Amino acid sequence: EWQLVESGGGLVEPGGSLRLSCTTSGFTFSSFDVSWVRQGLGKGLEWVAGIRSHGGTTYYADSVKGRFTISRDNAKRTLYLQMNSLKTDDSAVYYCAVPREVDGVDGASEWDDYNYWGRGTQVAVSS
């Protein structure tokens, strides 16, 4: 059974940092591209960042480029998202997700674009 478990969320002030993790099991993590997506309260799904299976290629939404860094440790079967210079607009539930299509790692923004995702971790940016 595929499992993705996000952690690391919390309450942080604007300008602060958080590091999210997504631990996985039940599938060969190193063989799959993976993305971070988020959904703010009352908002639709927003793709945040994606990384190829080998980790050598990453993609970012314009809204987070230069502030967020996606990475992965295939030996630990874990995906990461380092978030710096956080803004109130970054408040959302963050999910790690496995896209259905090869190009999905770069921008897929509908739930139907993903095969699997976790339960999410809440990030709240507020003063």
All heavy atoms as an XYZ file, in Angstrom:
980
protein
N       0.848     -1.189      0.000
C       0.000      0.000      0.000
C       0.886      1.242      0.000
O       1.763      1.389      0.836
C      -0.896      0.008      1.230
C      -1.772      1.254      1.353
C      -2.553      1.277      2.666
O      -2.409      0.349      3.466
O      -3.311      2.240      2.868
N       0.597      2.143     -0.951
C       1.348      3.388     -1.024
C       1.009      4.257      0.181
O      -0.148      4.459      0.504
C       0.973      4.148     -2.284
C       1.483      3.557     -3.540
C       1.372      2.250     -3.941
C       2.155      4.244     -4.588
N       1.945      2.094     -5.176
C       2.432      3.285     -5.599
C       2.541      5.563     -4.795
C       3.100      3.632     -6.780
C       3.188      5.898     -5.971
C       3.470      4.941     -6.939
N       2.043      4.790      0.843
C       1.822      5.722      1.928
C       2.761      6.917      1.796
O       3.950      6.741      1.524
C       2.023      5.058      3.285
C       0.919      4.075      3.649
C       0.948      3.693      5.117
O       1.959      3.833      5.775
N      -0.176      3.217      5.615
N       2.201      8.116      1.994
C       2.966      9.358      2.021
C       2.514     10.111      3.262
O       1.316     10.345      3.443
C       2.717     10.198      0.772
C       3.073      9.580     -0.582
C       1.906      8.784     -1.157
C       3.523     10.650     -1.565
N       3.462     10.464      4.112
C       3.130     11.121      5.372
C       3.920     12.415      5.482
O       5.149     12.385      5.625
C       3.424     10.206      6.575
C       3.075     10.923      7.864
C       2.664      8.887      6.458
N       3.201     13.528      5.460
C       3.835     14.834      5.560
C       3.987     15.248      7.018
O       3.170     14.881      7.873
C       2.999     15.891      4.834
C       2.751     15.634      3.365
C       1.486     14.824      3.093
O       0.959     14.204      4.040
O       1.013     14.822      1.949
N       5.012     16.021      7.300
C       5.234     16.557      8.637
C       6.034     17.838      8.540
O       6.560     18.171      7.470
C       5.969     15.535      9.515
O       7.239     15.256      8.971
N       6.107     18.568      9.674
C       6.938     19.762      9.711
C       6.189     21.072      9.639
O       6.796     22.137      9.741
N       4.885     21.000      9.453
C       4.110     22.222      9.411
C       3.997     22.860     10.776
O       4.429     22.310     11.790
N       3.397     24.058     10.807
C       3.208     24.751     12.064
C       2.879     26.202     11.846
O       2.607     26.632     10.721
N       2.920     26.953     12.937
C       2.652     28.385     12.903
C       3.972     29.146     12.899
O       4.844     28.879     13.745
C       1.821     28.793     14.120
C       1.568     30.282     14.303
C       0.738     30.831     13.145
C       0.862     30.534     15.629
N       4.122     30.056     11.972
C       5.360     30.821     11.857
C       5.021     32.262     11.489
O       4.008     32.514     10.838
C       6.297     30.172     10.805
C       5.675     30.202      9.424
C       7.665     30.813     10.811
N       5.855     33.179     11.908
C       5.640     34.581     11.576
C       6.098     34.873     10.147
O       6.978     34.169      9.622
C       6.394     35.473     12.551
C       5.850     35.420     13.964
C       6.543     36.416     14.884
O       7.583     36.964     14.484
O       6.038     36.634     15.998
N       5.541     35.887      9.524
C       6.031     36.279      8.192
C       7.535     36.505      8.210
O       8.073     37.098      9.153
C       5.267     37.573      7.921
C       4.006     37.439      8.703
C       4.400     36.715      9.956
N       8.184     36.014      7.179
C       9.632     36.091      7.108
C      10.346     34.892      7.693
O      11.561     34.736      7.514
N       9.616     34.049      8.371
C      10.202     32.873      8.992
C      10.395     31.718      8.026
O      10.135     31.831      6.826
N      10.871     30.603      8.578
C      11.184     29.419      7.773
C      10.571     28.164      8.379
O      10.375     28.088      9.602
C      12.703     29.233      7.681
O      13.316     30.323      7.039
N      10.307     27.209      7.533
C       9.885     25.877      7.937
C      10.478     24.870      6.960
O      10.709     25.199      5.790
C       8.360     25.738      7.922
C       7.553     26.360      9.053
C       6.058     26.232      8.749
C       7.875     25.708     10.385
N      10.669     23.655      7.437
C      11.105     22.570      6.557
C      10.094     21.444      6.646
O       9.910     20.851      7.716
C      12.484     22.057      6.950
C      13.071     21.076      5.945
C      14.269     20.360      6.516
N      15.041     19.665      5.485
C      15.828     18.628      5.722
N      15.961     18.169      6.956
N      16.499     18.073      4.739
N       9.447     21.176      5.551
C       8.493     20.082      5.494
C       9.185     18.802      5.042
O      10.122     18.842      4.242
C       7.362     20.411      4.525
C       6.614     21.721      4.745
C       5.452     21.829      3.760
C       6.139     21.856      6.171
N       8.692     17.684      5.542
C       9.175     16.371      5.122
C       8.004     15.515      4.689
O       6.881     15.691      5.171
C       9.912     15.677      6.267
O      11.037     16.400      6.685
N       8.273     14.588      3.802
C       7.273     13.613      3.369
C       7.954     12.250      3.339
O       8.798     11.997      2.474
C       6.735     13.978      2.002
S       5.663     12.718      1.256
N       7.613     11.422      4.291
C       8.178     10.075      4.322
C       7.243      9.128      3.579
O       6.018      9.266      3.656
C       8.387      9.599      5.762
O       7.130      9.674      6.456
C       9.381     10.482      6.489
N       7.840      8.195      2.873
C       7.032      7.336      2.010
C       7.316      5.862      2.269
O       8.372      5.486      2.785
C       7.299      7.643      0.535
O       8.623      7.208      0.188
C       7.150      9.129      0.245
N       6.368      5.035      1.873
C       6.536      3.591      1.944
C       5.559      2.939      0.984
O       4.612      3.579      0.509
C       6.299      3.087      3.374
O       4.980      3.368      3.785
N       5.802      1.675      0.686
C       4.871      0.928     -0.145
C       5.092      1.025     -1.637
O       4.348      0.399     -2.408
N       6.086      1.787     -2.053
C       6.402      1.869     -3.473
C       7.875      2.251     -3.610
O       8.510      2.665     -2.638
C       5.513      2.873     -4.196
C       5.672      4.309     -3.749
C       6.379      5.220     -4.517
C       5.099      4.758     -2.562
C       6.515      6.540     -4.126
C       5.232      6.067     -2.155
C       5.943      6.966     -2.932
N       8.389      2.110     -4.812
C       9.798      2.407     -5.059
C       9.953      3.907     -5.264
O       9.902      4.419     -6.396
C      10.301      1.619     -6.279
O      10.007      0.227     -6.102
C      11.808      1.798     -6.436
N      10.177      4.603     -4.171
C      10.219      6.068     -4.172
C      11.196      6.600     -5.217
O      10.899      7.565     -5.917
C      10.606      6.546     -2.772
C      10.745      8.027     -2.637
C       9.634      8.855     -2.662
C      11.997      8.609     -2.463
C       9.752     10.231     -2.522
C      12.139      9.981     -2.328
C      11.012     10.795     -2.352
N      12.331      5.983     -5.339
C      13.387      6.488     -6.217
C      13.012      6.425     -7.693
O      13.703      6.999     -8.532
C      14.686      5.723     -5.982
O      14.494      4.345     -6.218
N      11.927      5.750     -8.025
C      11.514      5.611     -9.419
C      10.492      6.652     -9.855
O      10.119      6.702    -11.031
C      10.910      4.215     -9.654
O      11.872      3.208     -9.462
N      10.064      7.495     -8.926
C       8.944      8.396     -9.227
C       9.293      9.862     -9.035
O       9.940     10.242     -8.045
C       7.740      8.044     -8.344
C       7.102      6.744     -8.709
C       7.558      5.561     -8.157
C       6.046      6.700     -9.617
C       6.987      4.345     -8.505
C       5.462      5.500     -9.958
C       5.934      4.324     -9.405
N       8.816     10.681     -9.976
C       8.807     12.121     -9.769
C       7.793     12.437     -8.674
O       6.770     11.752     -8.544
C       8.374     12.843    -11.043
C       9.267     12.537    -12.234
O      10.428     12.112    -12.025
O       8.796     12.718    -13.372
N       8.066     13.474     -7.903
C       7.179     13.823     -6.796
C       7.036     15.347     -6.735
O       7.969     16.073     -7.098
C       7.718     13.320     -5.433
C       6.607     13.301     -4.402
C       8.325     11.929     -5.562
N       5.887     15.784     -6.260
C       5.619     17.214     -6.157
C       5.102     17.594     -4.778
O       4.618     16.738     -4.028
C       4.563     17.630     -7.197
O       5.047     17.511     -8.512
N       5.222     18.854     -4.469
C       4.507     19.475     -3.354
C       3.385     20.315     -3.952
O       3.602     21.082     -4.887
C       5.424     20.361     -2.520
C       6.382     19.630     -1.636
C       7.707     19.385     -1.880
C       6.099     19.054     -0.359
N       8.257     18.690     -0.838
C       7.289     18.475      0.117
C       4.955     18.965      0.433
C       7.380     17.813      1.349
C       5.043     18.315      1.647
C       6.238     17.750      2.098
N       2.215     20.158     -3.390
C       1.079     20.983     -3.754
C       0.474     21.522     -2.469
O       0.747     21.003     -1.386
C       0.025     20.186     -4.565
C       0.617     19.707     -5.886
C      -0.517     19.007     -3.772
N      -0.354     22.548     -2.588
C      -0.964     23.121     -1.383
C      -2.379     23.582     -1.677
O      -2.744     23.855     -2.825
C      -0.127     24.285     -0.864
C      -0.087     25.508     -1.776
C       0.925     26.527     -1.239
N       0.961     27.723     -2.063
C       1.836     28.726     -1.895
N       2.751     28.657     -0.930
N       1.779     29.784     -2.685
N      -3.154     23.661     -0.615
C      -4.520     24.141     -0.745
C      -4.833     25.050      0.435
O      -4.872     24.594      1.587
C      -5.503     22.974     -0.805
C      -6.915     23.397     -1.132
C      -7.782     22.235     -1.546
O      -7.606     21.099     -1.116
N      -8.752     22.510     -2.422
N      -5.013     26.314      0.136
C      -5.389     27.268      1.160
C      -6.865     27.161      1.483
O      -7.646     26.605      0.714
N      -7.250     27.730      2.609
C      -8.636     27.672      3.054
C      -9.539     28.328      2.014
O      -9.358     29.503      1.656
C      -8.766     28.366      4.406
C     -10.121     28.258      5.082
C     -10.433     26.795      5.410
C     -10.153     29.100      6.357
N     -10.488     27.569      1.507
C     -11.413     28.097      0.519
C     -10.845     28.290     -0.873
O     -11.485     28.896     -1.731
N      -9.649     27.758     -1.094
C      -8.984     27.931     -2.392
C      -8.817     26.585     -3.093
O      -8.961     25.518     -2.496
C      -7.619     28.585     -2.198
C      -7.680     29.964     -1.567
C      -6.285     30.551     -1.437
C      -6.331     31.934     -0.817
N      -4.965     32.518     -0.677
N      -8.480     26.663     -4.348
C      -8.224     25.458     -5.110
C      -6.820     24.941     -4.888
O      -6.016     25.551     -4.181
N      -6.541     23.805     -5.479
C      -5.223     23.214     -5.358
C      -4.206     24.040     -6.129
O      -4.467     24.495     -7.243
C      -5.252     21.788     -5.901
C      -3.998     20.956     -5.679
C      -3.802     20.673     -4.201
C      -4.060     19.650     -6.466
N      -3.048     24.247     -5.536
C      -1.967     24.985     -6.178
C      -0.704     24.137     -6.176
O      -0.252     23.683     -5.126
C      -1.706     26.304     -5.438
C      -0.575     27.130     -6.054
C      -0.237     28.383     -5.242
O      -0.753     28.525     -4.123
O       0.537     29.224     -5.749
N      -0.147     23.931     -7.352
C       1.137     23.245     -7.441
C       2.227     24.174     -6.933
O       2.250     25.359     -7.267
C       1.401     22.849     -8.891
C       2.770     22.317     -9.136
C       3.248     21.068     -8.855
C       3.864     23.034     -9.720
N       4.565     20.973     -9.231
C       4.970     22.162     -9.773
C       4.015     24.340    -10.209
C       6.200     22.548    -10.286
C       5.231     24.723    -10.722
C       6.315     23.825    -10.763
N       3.160     23.652     -6.138
C       4.210     24.458     -5.527
C       5.574     24.160     -6.145
O       6.298     25.075     -6.544
C       4.261     24.203     -4.006
C       5.434     24.927     -3.368
C       2.952     24.607     -3.354
N       5.937     22.892     -6.186
C       7.265     22.517     -6.680
C       7.263     21.035     -7.039
O       6.459     20.260     -6.517
C       8.334     22.799     -5.632
N       8.170     20.652     -7.929
C       8.297     19.258     -8.314
C       9.755     18.882     -8.487
O      10.612     19.748     -8.724
N      10.034     17.591     -8.380
C      11.405     17.108     -8.510
C      11.384     15.771     -9.229
O      10.534     14.913     -8.970
C      12.084     17.004     -7.121
C      13.563     16.660     -7.258
C      11.360     16.020     -6.216
C      14.338     16.845     -5.947
N      12.304     15.597    -10.156
C      12.415     14.350    -10.906
C      12.908     13.224    -10.001
O      13.499     13.464     -8.949
C      13.350     14.527    -12.092
C      12.807     15.449    -13.183
C      11.635     14.833    -13.900
N      11.178     15.664    -15.024
C      10.068     15.437    -15.704
N       9.288     14.401    -15.387
N       9.723     16.233    -16.693
N      12.687     12.001    -10.433
C      13.012     10.844     -9.612
C      14.480     10.812     -9.186
O      14.806     10.434     -8.056
C      12.674      9.560    -10.367
O      13.397      9.494    -11.584
N      15.366     11.236    -10.079
C      16.799     11.209     -9.776
C      17.239     12.400     -8.950
O      18.368     12.445     -8.467
C      17.594     11.169    -11.091
C      17.166     12.201    -12.080
N      17.430     13.548    -11.916
C      16.473     12.087    -13.240
C      16.910     14.195    -12.943
N      16.325     13.348    -13.766
N      16.360     13.388     -8.799
C      16.668     14.554     -7.985
C      17.438     15.643     -8.681
O      17.670     16.709     -8.110
N      17.815     15.423     -9.920
C      18.664     16.384    -10.601
C      17.935     17.551    -11.230
O      18.571     18.540    -11.608
N      16.622     17.464    -11.356
C      15.846     18.520    -11.994
C      14.686     18.905    -11.090
O      13.954     18.031    -10.622
C      15.301     18.059    -13.354
O      16.393     17.639    -14.179
C      14.557     19.200    -14.041
N      14.554     20.199    -10.864
C      13.488     20.704    -10.012
C      12.696     21.789    -10.742
O      13.202     22.418    -11.686
C      14.058     21.296     -8.709
O      15.008     22.324     -9.030
C      14.755     20.231     -7.871
N      11.476     21.985    -10.301
C      10.578     22.959    -10.893
C       9.872     23.711     -9.767
O       9.569     23.120     -8.728
C       9.523     22.258    -11.757
C      10.085     21.311    -12.785
C      10.307     19.964    -12.467
C      10.398     21.745    -14.068
C      10.818     19.079    -13.401
C      10.908     20.858    -15.009
C      11.118     19.533    -14.681
O      11.631     18.671    -15.599
N       9.590     24.984     -9.998
C       8.959     25.803     -8.972
C       7.876     26.698     -9.572
O       8.029     27.227    -10.678
C       9.991     26.698     -8.287
C      11.034     25.932     -7.519
C      12.255     25.597     -8.100
C      10.793     25.530     -6.208
C      13.206     24.879     -7.401
C      11.749     24.813     -5.496
C      12.949     24.487     -6.101
O      13.880     23.763     -5.403
N       6.821     26.885     -8.792
C       5.834     27.893     -9.143
C       6.470     29.271     -8.990
O       7.324     29.478     -8.123
C       4.616     27.769     -8.237
N       6.044     30.206     -9.812
C       6.606     31.559     -9.732
C       6.422     32.167     -8.349
O       7.257     32.942     -7.894
C       5.941     32.453    -10.779
C       6.389     32.129    -12.190
O       7.425     31.441    -12.350
O       5.711     32.557    -13.135
N       5.333     31.800     -7.694
C       5.019     32.394     -6.391
C       5.998     31.991     -5.294
O       6.064     32.654     -4.250
C       3.599     32.009     -5.975
O       3.463     30.605     -5.893
N       6.756     30.917     -5.511
C       7.677     30.444     -4.463
C       9.128     30.424     -4.926
O      10.033     30.168     -4.119
C       7.288     29.048     -3.956
C       5.826     29.023     -3.524
C       7.562     27.965     -4.981
N       9.355     30.699     -6.183
C      10.708     30.628     -6.733
C      11.632     31.572     -5.976
O      11.301     32.725     -5.729
C      10.668     30.968     -8.215
C      11.861     30.519     -9.007
C      11.620     30.694    -10.494
C      10.504     29.828    -11.007
N      10.288     29.967    -12.470
N      12.796     31.062     -5.582
C      13.751     31.862     -4.850
C      13.558     31.819     -3.344
O      14.435     32.256     -2.590
N      12.423     31.299     -2.896
C      12.153     31.211     -1.464
C      12.068     29.756     -0.982
O      12.447     29.460      0.151
C      10.837     31.915     -1.128
C      10.803     33.377     -1.491
C       9.541     34.046     -0.964
N       8.321     33.506     -1.554
C       7.335     32.945     -0.854
N       7.414     32.855      0.458
N       6.251     32.494     -1.482
N      11.567     28.874     -1.833
C      11.388     27.464     -1.472
C      12.400     26.606     -2.220
O      12.772     26.908     -3.349
C       9.980     26.985     -1.840
C       8.860     27.548     -1.017
C       9.050     28.603     -0.146
C       7.587     27.008     -1.123
C       8.011     29.127      0.604
C       6.529     27.504     -0.391
C       6.748     28.571      0.475
N      12.802     25.515     -1.572
C      13.703     24.548     -2.201
C      13.176     23.140     -1.979
O      12.980     22.724     -0.836
C      15.121     24.661     -1.636
O      15.610     25.984     -1.817
C      16.057     23.674     -2.338
N      12.938     22.435     -3.073
C      12.511     21.045     -2.993
C      13.731     20.148     -3.135
O      14.648     20.440     -3.907
C      11.455     20.723     -4.078
C      10.855     19.330     -3.873
C      12.034     20.891     -5.477
C       9.684     19.031     -4.809
N      13.751     19.069     -2.360
C      14.855     18.115     -2.451
C      14.334     16.743     -2.038
O      13.230     16.627     -1.516
C      16.028     18.545     -1.563
O      15.639     18.596     -0.200
N      15.167     15.747     -2.260
C      14.759     14.403     -1.889
C      15.972     13.590     -1.484
O      17.095     13.848     -1.950
C      14.022     13.723     -3.044
C      14.867     13.495     -4.282
C      14.014     13.070     -5.469
N      13.356     11.782     -5.245
C      12.309     11.362     -5.954
N      11.800     12.128     -6.911
N      11.781     10.173     -5.708
N      15.748     12.603     -0.648
C      16.779     11.647     -0.259
C      16.214     10.275     -0.591
O      15.386      9.740      0.168
C      17.096     11.786      1.230
C      18.242     10.895      1.665
O      18.458      9.830      1.041
O      18.919     11.237      2.652
N      16.609      9.732     -1.708
C      16.033      8.456     -2.147
C      16.405      7.304     -1.210
O      15.625      6.358     -1.054
C      16.460      8.151     -3.574
C      15.701      8.991     -4.591
O      14.660      9.586     -4.287
N      16.223      9.067     -5.807
N      17.543      7.377     -0.590
C      17.934      6.324      0.351
C      17.006      6.312      1.562
O      16.730      5.246      2.135
C      19.376      6.523      0.786
N      16.525      7.487      1.943
C      15.605      7.603      3.082
C      14.145      7.626      2.650
O      13.252      7.728      3.493
C      15.917      8.871      3.881
C      17.274      8.858      4.551
C      17.482     10.120      5.389
C      18.825     10.073      6.114
N      19.057     11.299      6.927
N      13.905      7.568      1.342
C      12.544      7.562      0.799
C      11.772      8.804      1.252
O      10.576      8.731      1.568
C      11.805      6.291      1.229
C      12.549      4.996      0.954
C      11.850      3.803      1.590
N      10.483      3.704      1.112
C      10.146      3.080      0.014
N      11.063      2.478     -0.727
N       8.876      3.015     -0.363
N      12.438      9.917      1.288
C      11.853     11.121      1.863
C      11.992     12.308      0.927
O      13.036     12.499      0.306
C      12.503     11.429      3.218
O      12.315     10.312      4.097
C      11.875     12.667      3.849
N      10.939     13.095      0.872
C      10.885     14.334      0.109
C      10.886     15.497      1.086
O      10.297     15.395      2.175
C       9.607     14.359     -0.730
C       9.320     15.597     -1.563
C      10.289     15.657     -2.748
C       7.881     15.578     -2.046
N      11.518     16.599      0.702
C      11.617     17.760      1.577
C      11.156     19.021      0.841
O      11.209     19.103     -0.386
C      13.055     17.977      2.041
C      13.646     16.808      2.771
C      14.502     15.924      2.114
C      13.361     16.578      4.112
C      15.056     14.841      2.782
C      13.917     15.497      4.782
C      14.757     14.631      4.106
O      15.291     13.558      4.772
N      10.747     20.009      1.652
C      10.489     21.338      1.115
C      10.979     22.350      2.146
O      10.393     22.480      3.228
C       9.007     21.561      0.831
C       8.690     22.899      0.155
C       9.252     22.907     -1.276
C       7.173     23.145      0.109
N      12.076     23.013      1.832
C      12.592     24.081      2.678
C      11.907     25.370      2.258
O      12.000     25.773      1.098
C      14.102     24.210      2.520
C      14.711     25.347      3.325
C      14.604     25.127      4.815
O      14.843     24.038      5.315
N      14.222     26.187      5.543
N      11.236     26.001      3.200
C      10.481     27.208      2.913
C      11.058     28.370      3.714
O      11.042     28.347      4.947
C       9.005     27.000      3.271
C       8.386     25.787      2.602
S       6.608     25.687      2.844
C       6.525     25.471      4.614
N      11.569     29.353      3.021
C      12.140     30.547      3.645
C      11.334     31.782      3.258
O      10.554     31.747      2.304
C      13.597     30.720      3.203
C      14.480     29.569      3.606
O      14.255     28.919      4.630
N      15.501     29.285      2.806
N      11.546     32.853      3.998
C      10.863     34.125      3.709
C       9.364     33.913      3.529
O       8.759     34.398      2.560
C      11.464     34.771      2.455
O      12.843     34.989      2.611
N       8.775     33.213      4.454
C       7.360     32.860      4.320
C       6.471     34.089      4.374
O       6.754     35.068      5.087
C       6.969     31.870      5.405
C       7.422     30.426      5.130
C       7.434     29.595      6.396
C       6.529     29.793      4.080
N       5.388     34.015      3.602
C       4.413     35.088      3.525
C       3.054     34.569      3.992
O       2.799     33.366      3.987
C       4.293     35.583      2.083
C       5.593     36.011      1.446
C       5.383     36.363     -0.016
C       6.679     36.788     -0.680
N       6.479     37.128     -2.117
N       2.164     35.468      4.331
C       0.829     35.051      4.766
C       0.125     34.257      3.658
O      -0.637     33.332      3.942
C      -0.014     36.252      5.175
O      -0.044     37.201      4.098
C       0.568     36.924      6.413
N       0.404     34.590      2.403
C      -0.203     33.875      1.277
C       0.272     32.426      1.167
O      -0.320     31.646      0.420
C       0.101     34.593     -0.042
C      -0.722     35.860     -0.212
O      -1.665     36.067      0.578
O      -0.406     36.647     -1.120
N       1.318     32.079      1.884
C       1.802     30.694      1.859
C       1.017     29.799      2.808
O       1.221     28.581      2.825
C       3.286     30.639      2.248
C       4.178     31.345      1.245
O       3.941     31.205      0.027
O       5.125     32.035      1.681
N       0.140     30.375      3.598
C      -0.663     29.582      4.531
C      -1.550     28.607      3.755
O      -2.293     29.010      2.863
C      -1.535     30.495      5.389
O      -0.746     31.350      6.189
N      -1.452     27.341      4.111
C      -2.197     26.304      3.385
C      -1.900     24.951      4.022
O      -1.002     24.835      4.861
C      -1.790     26.275      1.919
N      -2.645     23.954      3.577
C      -2.268     22.578      3.864
C      -1.367     22.118      2.716
O      -1.734     22.268      1.548
C      -3.495     21.661      3.981
C      -3.053     20.226      4.234
C      -4.410     22.143      5.091
N      -0.219     21.594      3.061
C       0.769     21.167      2.071
C       0.757     19.645      1.961
O       0.781     18.935      2.973
C       2.155     21.646      2.465
C       2.373     23.120      2.206
C       1.727     24.080      2.978
C       3.202     23.556      1.179
C       1.906     25.429      2.731
C       3.397     24.900      0.918
C       2.740     25.835      1.699
O       2.918     27.170      1.451
N       0.733     19.181      0.712
C       0.704     17.754      0.432
C       1.875     17.377     -0.470
O       2.219     18.123     -1.401
C      -0.572     17.377     -0.309
C      -1.864     17.743      0.381
C      -2.437     19.001      0.202
C      -2.528     16.824      1.178
C      -3.623     19.342      0.822
C      -3.723     17.145      1.799
C      -4.262     18.406      1.615
O      -5.453     18.728      2.230
N       2.435     16.209     -0.232
C       3.315     15.630     -1.240
C       2.467     14.700     -2.091
O       1.536     14.053     -1.590
C       4.498     14.884     -0.624
S       4.076     13.573      0.522
N       2.757     14.669     -3.387
C       1.885     13.953     -4.302
C       2.681     13.388     -5.469
O       3.670     13.978     -5.905
C       0.793     14.889     -4.822
N       2.237     12.260     -5.967
C       2.879     11.598     -7.098
C       2.050     11.850     -8.348
O       0.900     11.389     -8.428
C       3.009     10.086     -6.850
C       3.680      9.411     -8.045
C       3.781      9.824     -5.572
N       2.574     12.567     -9.327
C       1.799     12.898    -10.516
C       1.550     11.685    -11.419
O       2.357     10.761    -11.451
C       2.655     13.950    -11.231
C       4.028     13.767    -10.698
C       3.902     13.225     -9.330
N       0.431     11.722    -12.137
C       0.091     10.629    -13.041
C       0.965     10.628    -14.290
O       1.370      9.577    -14.765
C      -1.375     10.755    -13.497
C      -2.397     10.529    -12.432
C      -3.790     10.612    -13.032
N      -4.825     10.503    -12.028
C      -5.273      9.351    -11.554
N      -4.784      8.222    -12.002
N      -6.218      9.338    -10.631
N       1.218     11.807    -14.822
C       1.906     11.921    -16.099
C       3.336     12.439    -15.914
O       3.631     13.126    -14.933
C       1.131     12.875    -17.018
C      -0.325     12.496    -17.235
C      -0.473     11.202    -17.998
O       0.474     10.817    -18.718
O      -1.549     10.572    -17.890
N       4.163     12.139    -16.870
C       5.570     12.542    -16.797
C       5.705     14.054    -16.654
O       6.515     14.549    -15.866
C       6.320     12.060    -18.049
C       7.718     12.659    -18.100
C       6.384     10.545    -18.069
N       4.877     14.798    -17.371
C       4.982     16.258    -17.318
C       4.293     16.850    -16.096
O       4.396     18.052    -15.841
C       4.380     16.864    -18.590
C       5.199     16.537    -19.821
O       6.394     16.198    -19.662
O       4.664     16.610    -20.936
N       3.591     16.006    -15.358
C       2.842     16.509    -14.210
C       3.698     17.092    -13.116
O       3.226     17.913    -12.324
N       4.955     16.690    -13.053
C       5.838     17.192    -12.011
C       6.111     18.681    -12.177
O       6.578     19.344    -11.253
C       7.157     16.391    -12.018
C       8.010     16.758    -13.233
C       7.930     16.571    -10.734
N       5.810     19.211    -13.355
C       6.035     20.631    -13.631
C       4.696     21.313    -13.833
O       4.339     21.652    -14.959
C       6.927     20.784    -14.866
C       7.218     22.237    -15.205
O       6.971     23.119    -14.339
O       7.693     22.497    -16.327
N       3.945     21.480    -12.730
C       2.777     22.332    -12.835
C       1.405     21.717    -12.692
O       0.421     22.457    -12.717
N       1.288     20.411    -12.533
C      -0.050     19.815    -12.434
C      -0.778     20.375    -11.221
O      -0.259     20.342    -10.102
C       0.065     18.306    -12.326
N      -2.007     20.854    -11.430
C      -2.688     21.592    -10.358
C      -4.128     21.143    -10.132
O      -4.949     21.925     -9.627
C      -2.652     23.088    -10.659
O      -3.277     23.346    -11.905
N      -4.427     19.898    -10.501
C      -5.730     19.314    -10.193
C      -5.512     18.010     -9.450
O      -4.558     17.272     -9.735
C      -6.511     19.040    -11.485
C      -6.766     20.260    -12.334
C      -7.770     21.220    -11.726
O      -8.564     20.769    -10.862
O      -7.772     22.401    -12.104
N      -6.403     17.680     -8.543
C      -6.246     16.418     -7.824
C      -6.210     15.235     -8.788
O      -5.499     14.261     -8.557
C      -7.367     16.248     -6.806
C      -7.228     17.103     -5.589
C      -8.040     18.120     -5.194
C      -6.186     17.031     -4.607
N      -7.589     18.684     -4.032
C      -6.455     18.026     -3.640
C      -5.063     16.228     -4.451
C      -5.637     18.246     -2.536
C      -4.244     16.435     -3.349
C      -4.537     17.441     -2.412
N      -6.974     15.323     -9.882
C      -6.997     14.233    -10.854
C      -5.659     14.033    -11.554
O      -5.456     13.023    -12.231
C      -8.079     14.474    -11.899
C      -9.472     14.200    -11.361
O      -9.561     13.579    -10.277
O     -10.440     14.578    -12.017
N      -4.769     14.995    -11.426
C      -3.448     14.888    -12.037
C      -2.501     14.017    -11.220
O      -1.371     13.765    -11.638
C      -2.811     16.271    -12.179
C      -3.548     17.150    -13.159
O      -4.110     16.611    -14.139
O      -3.562     18.389    -12.953
N      -2.962     13.576    -10.045
C      -2.088     12.837     -9.136
C      -2.649     11.454     -8.829
O      -3.852     11.269     -8.703
C      -1.881     13.630     -7.839
C      -1.141     14.915     -8.096
C      -1.836     16.099     -8.326
C       0.255     14.929     -8.156
C      -1.157     17.271     -8.606
C       0.932     16.098     -8.433
C       0.227     17.257     -8.659
O       0.899     18.407     -8.951
N      -1.744     10.495     -8.708
C      -2.125      9.138     -8.347
C      -2.246      8.973     -6.833
O      -3.148      8.305     -6.345
C      -1.086      8.142     -8.853
C      -1.264      7.785    -10.314
O      -2.389      7.618    -10.789
N      -0.170      7.668    -11.033
N      -1.316      9.559     -6.110
C      -1.274      9.369     -4.661
C      -0.852     10.660     -3.985
O      -0.059     11.434     -4.526
C      -0.282      8.262     -4.285
C      -0.635      6.917     -4.843
C      -0.069      6.485     -6.039
C      -1.540      6.082     -4.203
C      -0.404      5.259     -6.575
C      -1.869      4.845     -4.728
C      -1.305      4.445     -5.918
O      -1.629      3.226     -6.437
N      -1.344     10.856     -2.773
C      -0.929     11.974     -1.946
C      -1.184     11.647     -0.493
O      -1.925     10.714     -0.169
C      -1.652     13.269     -2.340
C      -3.133     13.185     -2.331
C      -3.975     13.424     -1.270
C      -3.966     12.823     -3.429
N      -5.272     13.225     -1.651
C      -5.303     12.862     -2.963
C      -3.715     12.456     -4.755
C      -6.370     12.567     -3.800
C      -4.787     12.163     -5.582
C      -6.109     12.216     -5.104
N      -0.552     12.403      0.391
C      -0.706     12.163      1.821
C      -1.863     12.939      2.410
O      -2.691     13.496      1.679
N      -1.913     12.997      3.729
C      -2.992     13.710      4.418
C      -2.681     15.184      4.601
O      -3.551     15.964      4.993
C      -3.267     13.063      5.771
C      -3.861     11.676      5.655
C      -4.327     11.150      6.999
N      -5.006      9.868      6.864
C      -5.611      9.239      7.866
N      -5.615      9.783      9.069
N      -6.207      8.085      7.654
N      -1.449     15.558      4.368
C      -1.097     16.961      4.426
C      -0.585     17.423      5.776
O      -0.782     16.758      6.804
N       0.094     18.561      5.766
C       0.551     19.211      6.985
C       0.205     20.690      6.885
O       0.413     21.321      5.847
C       2.058     18.987      7.206
O       2.448     19.523      8.472
C       2.922     19.589      6.111
N      -0.325     21.242      7.964
C      -0.825     22.617      7.951
C       0.312     23.601      8.183
O       1.103     23.452      9.123
C      -1.868     22.794      9.049
C      -2.412     24.213      9.171
C      -3.405     24.549      8.092
O      -4.394     23.850      7.894
N      -3.151     25.632      7.371
N       0.358     24.612      7.344
C       1.305     25.715      7.512
C       0.493     26.996      7.684
O      -0.357     27.303      6.842
C       2.244     25.843      6.297
C       3.073     27.124      6.391
C       3.152     24.624      6.201
N       0.746     27.688      8.767
C       0.061     28.946      9.029
C       1.104     30.042      9.212
O       1.990     29.914     10.068
C      -0.815     28.832     10.269
N       1.009     31.068      8.390
C       1.955     32.179      8.466
C       1.171     33.405      8.944
O       0.296     33.905      8.241
C       2.611     32.457      7.110
C       3.663     33.552      7.259
C       3.231     31.182      6.548
N       1.493     33.828     10.142
C       0.730     34.918     10.738
C       1.549     35.601     11.816
O       2.347     34.963     12.508
C      -0.566     34.369     11.352
O      -1.268     35.394     12.031
N       1.309     36.905     11.969
C       1.971     37.643     13.036
C       1.064     37.711     14.260
O       1.435     38.289     15.274
C       2.332     39.048     12.559
O       1.190     39.717     12.068
